[in-house]
Protein backbone atom coordinates (compact mmCIF):
# COMPACT_ATOMS: atom_id res chain seq x y z
CA UNK A 1 0.00 0.00 0.00
CA UNK A 2 1.11 3.55 -0.71
CA UNK A 3 2.52 5.60 2.15
CA UNK A 4 0.28 8.53 2.97
CA UNK A 5 2.16 11.81 2.96
CA UNK A 6 -0.05 14.41 4.58
CA UNK A 7 0.71 17.93 3.33
CA UNK A 8 -0.95 20.85 5.10
CA UNK A 9 -0.85 24.26 3.40
CA UNK A 10 -1.78 27.30 5.46
CA UNK A 11 -4.22 29.79 3.92
CA UNK A 12 -5.27 33.12 5.37
CA UNK A 13 -6.64 36.46 4.13
CA UNK A 14 -4.70 37.99 1.19
CA UNK A 15 -2.38 35.00 0.84
CA UNK A 16 -0.63 34.78 -2.54
CA UNK A 17 -2.69 32.40 -4.66
CA UNK A 18 0.10 30.72 -6.62
CA UNK A 19 2.00 29.99 -3.41
CA UNK A 20 -0.95 27.76 -2.45
CA UNK A 21 -2.04 26.25 -5.76
CA UNK A 22 1.45 25.78 -7.26
CA UNK A 23 2.70 23.30 -4.64
CA UNK A 24 -0.70 21.56 -4.54
CA UNK A 25 -0.47 20.98 -8.30
CA UNK A 26 3.04 19.57 -7.99
CA UNK A 27 2.00 17.06 -5.33
CA UNK A 28 -1.08 16.04 -7.34
CA UNK A 29 1.04 15.41 -10.45
CA UNK A 30 3.48 13.36 -8.36
CA UNK A 31 0.57 11.14 -7.37
CA UNK A 32 -0.39 10.82 -11.03
CA UNK A 33 3.19 10.10 -12.15
CA UNK A 34 3.48 7.27 -9.63
CA UNK A 35 -0.07 5.97 -10.14
CA UNK A 36 -0.91 6.94 -6.58
CA UNK A 37 2.20 5.45 -4.98
CA UNK A 38 3.46 8.92 -3.97
CA UNK A 39 0.59 9.08 -1.51
CA UNK A 40 0.39 12.85 -1.16
CA UNK A 41 -2.79 14.12 0.51
CA UNK A 42 -3.02 17.89 0.46
CA UNK A 43 -5.16 19.79 2.95
CA UNK A 44 -5.73 23.53 3.13
CA UNK A 45 -5.92 24.83 6.69
CA UNK A 46 -7.46 28.21 7.50
CA UNK A 47 -7.88 30.28 10.66
CA UNK A 48 -11.66 29.74 10.80
CA UNK A 49 -14.44 27.92 8.95
CA UNK A 50 -15.45 29.48 5.65
CA UNK A 51 -13.80 30.78 2.50
CA UNK A 52 -10.55 32.73 2.45
CA UNK A 53 -10.06 35.53 -0.06
CA UNK A 54 -6.58 35.51 -1.65
CA UNK A 55 -4.61 38.52 -2.86
CA UNK A 56 -5.73 37.67 -6.40
CA UNK A 57 -9.38 37.90 -5.36
CA UNK A 58 -9.95 34.17 -5.83
CA UNK A 59 -11.59 32.51 -2.85
CA UNK A 60 -10.31 29.26 -1.37
CA UNK A 61 -12.30 26.83 0.76
CA UNK A 62 -10.03 25.37 3.48
CA UNK A 63 -10.51 21.70 4.30
CA UNK A 64 -9.86 22.21 8.02
CA UNK A 65 -9.30 25.00 10.50
CA UNK A 66 -5.97 25.54 12.23
CA UNK A 67 -7.43 24.07 15.42
CA UNK A 68 -8.43 20.89 13.58
CA UNK A 69 -4.88 20.11 12.42
CA UNK A 70 -3.83 17.47 14.90
CA UNK A 71 -1.58 14.44 14.85
CA UNK A 72 1.60 14.00 12.84
CA UNK A 73 1.97 15.36 9.33
CA UNK A 74 4.59 14.98 6.65
CA UNK A 75 4.94 18.52 5.33
CA UNK A 76 3.74 21.85 6.69
CA UNK A 77 3.85 24.45 3.94
CA UNK A 78 3.52 28.17 4.64
CA UNK A 79 2.86 30.77 1.92
CA UNK A 80 2.88 34.50 2.59
CA UNK A 81 1.13 37.81 2.05
CA UNK A 82 2.38 41.36 1.54
CA UNK A 83 1.17 44.90 2.09
CA UNK A 84 2.33 47.84 0.01
CA UNK A 85 3.97 50.62 2.00
CA UNK A 86 5.05 53.64 -0.06
CA UNK A 87 5.13 51.52 -3.23
CA UNK A 88 7.30 48.79 -1.72
CA UNK A 89 6.15 45.39 -0.52
CA UNK A 90 6.27 44.62 3.20
CA UNK A 91 5.70 41.06 4.38
CA UNK A 92 2.60 40.76 6.52
CA UNK A 93 2.92 39.04 9.88
CA UNK A 94 -0.37 37.33 10.73
CA UNK A 95 -0.21 36.66 14.47
CA UNK A 96 -2.81 33.87 14.30
CA UNK A 97 -0.69 32.04 11.76
CA UNK A 98 2.49 32.58 13.80
CA UNK A 99 0.87 31.19 16.96
CA UNK A 100 -0.42 28.18 15.04
CA UNK A 101 2.99 27.53 13.49
CA UNK A 102 4.64 27.56 16.89
CA UNK A 103 2.31 24.77 18.03
CA UNK A 104 2.08 22.80 14.79
CA UNK A 105 5.63 22.82 13.37
CA UNK A 106 6.87 20.21 15.88
CA UNK A 107 4.24 17.80 14.51
CA UNK A 108 5.70 17.95 10.99
CA UNK A 109 8.53 15.93 9.51
CA UNK A 110 9.54 19.01 7.56
CA UNK A 111 8.43 22.62 7.32
CA UNK A 112 8.63 24.75 4.19
CA UNK A 113 7.84 28.35 3.34
CA UNK A 114 7.32 29.86 -0.08
CA UNK A 115 7.98 33.47 -0.97
CA UNK A 116 7.38 35.81 1.99
CA UNK A 117 6.06 32.93 4.09
CA UNK A 118 9.63 32.85 5.44
CA UNK A 119 8.76 35.90 7.52
CA UNK A 120 6.07 33.88 9.29
CA UNK A 121 8.50 31.05 10.01
CA UNK A 122 10.98 33.57 11.36
CA UNK A 123 8.35 35.21 13.58
CA UNK A 124 7.60 31.76 15.01
CA UNK A 125 11.30 31.27 15.82
CA UNK A 126 11.70 28.46 13.31
CA UNK A 127 14.56 30.09 11.39
CA UNK A 128 16.78 31.17 14.28
CA UNK A 129 20.36 30.10 13.62
CA UNK A 130 19.46 28.91 10.12
CA UNK A 131 20.16 30.10 6.59
CA UNK A 132 16.99 31.07 4.74
CA UNK A 133 15.80 32.81 1.61
CA UNK A 134 12.68 34.73 0.65
CA UNK A 135 11.48 36.96 -2.16
CA UNK A 136 14.33 39.33 -2.99
CA UNK A 137 12.14 42.41 -2.41
CA UNK A 138 11.63 41.61 1.30
CA UNK A 139 14.99 40.01 2.09
CA UNK A 140 16.28 43.18 3.73
CA UNK A 141 13.17 43.30 5.93
CA UNK A 142 13.69 39.70 7.00
CA UNK A 143 17.35 40.34 7.86
CA UNK A 144 16.57 43.53 9.79
CA UNK A 145 13.70 42.08 11.81
CA UNK A 146 15.36 38.72 12.54
CA UNK A 147 19.12 39.12 13.05
CA UNK A 148 19.35 35.51 14.25
CA UNK A 149 18.49 34.37 10.72
CA UNK A 150 21.20 34.17 8.05
CA UNK A 151 19.31 35.64 5.08
CA UNK A 152 20.56 34.76 1.59
CA UNK A 153 18.39 36.65 -0.94
CA UNK A 154 19.85 34.96 -4.01
CA UNK A 155 18.91 31.23 -4.17
CA UNK A 156 15.71 29.74 -5.55
CA UNK A 157 15.38 27.74 -2.33
CA UNK A 158 17.43 26.81 0.73
CA UNK A 159 17.30 23.71 2.89
CA UNK A 160 18.54 23.88 6.48
CA UNK A 161 17.78 20.70 8.37
CA UNK A 162 14.05 20.01 8.34
CA UNK A 163 13.24 23.56 7.30
CA UNK A 164 13.04 24.66 3.67
CA UNK A 165 12.56 28.22 2.47
CA UNK A 166 11.76 29.24 -1.09
CA UNK A 167 12.09 32.42 -3.08
CA UNK A 168 9.36 34.42 -4.74
CA UNK A 169 6.24 33.47 -6.65
CA UNK A 170 7.05 30.81 -9.29
CA UNK A 171 9.94 29.47 -7.18
CA UNK A 172 7.25 27.71 -5.12
CA UNK A 173 7.17 25.15 -7.96
CA UNK A 174 10.93 24.60 -7.79
CA UNK A 175 10.83 24.11 -4.04
CA UNK A 176 7.90 21.69 -4.34
CA UNK A 177 9.76 19.70 -6.99
CA UNK A 178 12.75 19.51 -4.67
CA UNK A 179 10.51 18.12 -1.93
CA UNK A 180 9.19 15.51 -4.36
CA UNK A 181 12.75 14.63 -5.39
CA UNK A 182 13.69 14.12 -1.75
CA UNK A 183 10.71 11.80 -1.25
CA UNK A 184 10.59 9.92 -4.53
CA UNK A 185 13.80 10.59 -6.44
CA UNK A 186 14.88 12.79 -9.31
CA UNK A 187 13.13 10.79 -12.03
CA UNK A 188 9.68 11.40 -10.54
CA UNK A 189 10.45 15.08 -9.98
CA UNK A 190 11.57 15.45 -13.59
CA UNK A 191 8.46 13.67 -14.82
CA UNK A 192 6.33 16.16 -12.89
CA UNK A 193 8.38 19.07 -14.25
CA UNK A 194 7.78 17.85 -17.81
CA UNK A 195 4.05 17.72 -17.16
CA UNK A 196 4.22 21.31 -15.93
CA UNK A 197 6.31 22.28 -18.99
CA UNK A 198 8.85 23.76 -16.59
CA UNK A 199 12.61 24.26 -16.82
CA UNK A 200 12.90 20.59 -15.91
CA UNK A 201 14.06 21.43 -12.38
CA UNK A 202 16.09 24.43 -11.28
CA UNK A 203 18.67 23.77 -8.60
CA UNK A 204 18.34 25.63 -5.35
CA UNK A 205 21.58 27.48 -5.99
CA UNK A 206 20.25 29.20 -9.09
CA UNK A 207 19.88 32.94 -8.75
CA UNK A 208 16.45 34.54 -8.35
CA UNK A 209 17.30 37.34 -10.73
CA UNK A 210 19.87 38.73 -13.17
CA UNK A 211 23.00 40.61 -12.18
CA UNK A 212 21.70 44.09 -13.20
CA UNK A 213 18.49 43.52 -11.23
CA UNK A 214 20.22 42.08 -8.21
CA UNK A 215 21.58 45.47 -7.19
CA UNK A 216 19.42 48.49 -6.38
CA UNK A 217 19.78 51.57 -8.58
CA UNK A 218 22.90 53.53 -7.76
CA UNK A 219 22.73 57.03 -6.36
CA UNK A 220 25.05 58.06 -9.19
CA UNK A 221 23.51 57.92 -12.62
CA UNK A 222 26.89 57.45 -14.27
CA UNK A 223 27.41 54.19 -12.34
CA UNK A 224 24.03 52.88 -13.52
CA UNK A 225 24.96 53.84 -17.09
CA UNK A 226 28.27 52.01 -16.68
CA UNK A 227 26.45 48.88 -15.51
CA UNK A 228 24.39 48.94 -18.70
CA UNK A 229 27.57 49.47 -20.72
CA UNK A 230 29.10 46.40 -19.08
CA UNK A 231 26.05 44.29 -19.95
CA UNK A 232 26.28 45.39 -23.60
CA UNK A 233 30.05 44.88 -23.98
CA UNK A 234 30.85 41.67 -22.14
CA UNK A 235 33.33 40.55 -24.80
CA UNK A 236 35.26 43.83 -24.60
CA UNK A 237 37.95 45.19 -22.29
CA UNK A 238 36.18 45.55 -18.95
CA UNK A 239 39.25 45.72 -16.77
CA UNK A 240 39.20 48.12 -13.85
CA UNK A 241 41.74 50.24 -15.75
CA UNK A 242 39.50 50.47 -18.83
CA UNK A 243 36.35 51.17 -16.83
CA UNK A 244 38.07 53.84 -14.74
CA UNK A 245 39.30 55.52 -17.91
CA UNK A 246 35.77 55.48 -19.32
CA UNK A 247 34.56 57.20 -16.13
CA UNK A 248 37.49 59.67 -16.25
CA UNK A 249 38.51 58.66 -12.73
CA UNK A 250 41.66 57.25 -11.23
CA UNK A 251 41.56 53.47 -10.76
CA UNK A 252 41.64 53.78 -6.99
CA UNK A 253 38.86 56.37 -6.81
CA UNK A 254 36.75 54.52 -9.39
CA UNK A 255 37.03 51.22 -7.50
CA UNK A 256 36.01 52.95 -4.26
CA UNK A 257 33.01 54.68 -5.87
CA UNK A 258 31.85 51.54 -7.69
CA UNK A 259 31.99 49.42 -4.56
CA UNK A 260 30.16 52.06 -2.53
CA UNK A 261 27.36 52.21 -5.11
CA UNK A 262 27.02 48.49 -5.92
CA UNK A 263 28.37 46.65 -2.89
CA UNK A 264 31.00 44.69 -4.86
CA UNK A 265 34.23 45.37 -6.72
CA UNK A 266 34.25 46.15 -10.45
CA UNK A 267 36.04 42.88 -11.21
CA UNK A 268 33.51 40.81 -9.25
CA UNK A 269 30.60 42.58 -10.94
CA UNK A 270 32.04 41.98 -14.41
CA UNK A 271 32.67 38.30 -13.68
CA UNK A 272 29.11 37.83 -12.38
CA UNK A 273 27.67 39.52 -15.47
CA UNK A 274 29.77 37.34 -17.77
CA UNK A 275 28.75 34.16 -15.94
CA UNK A 276 25.10 35.13 -16.23
CA UNK A 277 25.49 35.62 -19.99
CA UNK A 278 27.27 32.26 -20.22
CA UNK A 279 24.37 30.60 -18.38
CA UNK A 280 21.90 32.01 -20.89
CA UNK A 281 23.94 30.68 -23.80
CA UNK A 282 24.35 27.27 -22.17
CA UNK A 283 20.60 27.11 -21.60
CA UNK A 284 19.49 28.23 -25.06
CA UNK A 285 22.20 27.30 -27.59
CA UNK A 286 24.41 24.40 -28.64
CA UNK A 287 27.47 26.60 -29.14
CA UNK A 288 30.79 24.95 -28.23
CA UNK A 289 32.21 25.95 -24.89
CA UNK A 290 35.07 27.92 -26.43
CA UNK A 291 32.57 30.05 -28.36
CA UNK A 292 30.45 30.57 -25.24
CA UNK A 293 33.54 31.67 -23.32
CA UNK A 294 34.57 34.08 -26.09
CA UNK A 295 31.09 35.58 -26.50
CA UNK A 296 30.85 36.31 -22.78
CA UNK A 297 34.33 37.74 -22.45
CA UNK A 298 35.61 34.88 -20.32
CA UNK A 299 38.29 34.17 -22.87
CA UNK A 300 38.90 30.46 -22.52
CA UNK A 301 37.12 27.24 -21.62
CA UNK A 302 39.34 27.02 -18.54
CA UNK A 303 38.19 30.43 -17.33
CA UNK A 304 34.57 29.51 -18.09
CA UNK A 305 34.93 26.37 -15.95
CA UNK A 306 36.61 28.26 -13.13
CA UNK A 307 34.06 31.10 -13.10
CA UNK A 308 31.00 28.81 -13.16
CA UNK A 309 32.39 26.70 -10.34
CA UNK A 310 33.06 29.82 -8.33
CA UNK A 311 29.68 31.48 -8.99
CA UNK A 312 27.23 28.55 -9.04
CA UNK A 313 29.20 25.48 -8.02
CA UNK A 314 28.92 23.44 -11.21
CA UNK A 315 30.60 22.86 -14.57
CA UNK A 316 29.42 24.22 -17.95
CA UNK A 317 28.59 20.72 -19.20
CA UNK A 318 26.62 19.78 -16.08
CA UNK A 319 24.74 23.08 -16.18
CA UNK A 320 23.85 22.62 -19.85
CA UNK A 321 22.61 19.08 -19.30
CA UNK A 322 20.23 20.19 -16.57
CA UNK A 323 18.98 23.52 -17.87
CA UNK A 324 19.27 23.31 -21.67
CA UNK A 325 15.97 24.40 -23.20
CA UNK A 326 16.64 23.80 -26.91
CA UNK A 327 15.70 20.57 -28.68
Secondary structure, 3 states (H helix, E strand, C coil): CCCCEEEEEEECCCCCHHHHHHHHHHHHHHHHHCCCCCCEEEEEEECCCCEEECCCCCEEECCEEHHHCCCCEEEEEECCCEEEECCEEEECCCHHHHHHHHHHHHHEEEEEECCCHHHHHHHCCCCCCCEECCCHHHHHHHHHHCCCCEECCCECEEEECCEEEECCCCHHHHHHHHHHHHHHCHHHHHHHHHHCCCCCCCCCCCECCCCHHHCCCCCCHHHHHHHHHHHHCCCCCCCHHHHHHHHCCCHHHHHHHHHHHHCCCHHHHHHHHHHHHHHHHHHHCCCCHHHHHHHCCCCCHHHHHHHHHHHHCCCHHHHHHHHCCCC
